[in-house]
Amino acid sequence: MAEKPASELYGQELYPGLFFKAAVYMHGFATRQFFHDGNKRTAYVCAAVFLELNGFVVDVNDMELYETALLVANGGMTENALANWLETHSRME
């Protein structure tokens, strides 16, 4: 899971762009249920830390974050849609 955002095929990035990579982390951890509890929180933190390390902060209220994480975990949001959501709800530090 940790290497998935950096995946390439024939020298082309499979997940181009910062927000797409963050979405791959969040989507992957939220949908695969690696842990007994806390998967959605872990998914969000992975994406948020990745973005923070790259100069962005996710700026969203708790309820919207909860609803989005639940939607992702239940398969109701694609990685592309999540990337757009993350970009819309992020700002440069």
C-alpha positions, 0 to 999 in steps of 0.5 A: 500500500505504501508504494502504490501512489508511486507506481509506474507502468512503462515509465508513466505514473499511474497516479499523476499529481499530488492530490491523486497520490493522496487520494490513493492513500486515503482510498486504499486504507479506507476501503481495504480495512487493514485494522479492526478499528480506525481505518477511516481515521488512518486513511485520512491521516495518511492523506493529510500527512502526505499533503502536509509534507508537500506543503498543503493543509486539508481545510475541512470541518469534522462533519464533512470529513466524516461524511466523505470518509464514510462515502469512500469506505463504502465505495461511493467515491472513486480515487479520481473524485476523492482527488478532486475533493482533496484539492478543493478542500486543501490550501497551501501552507 
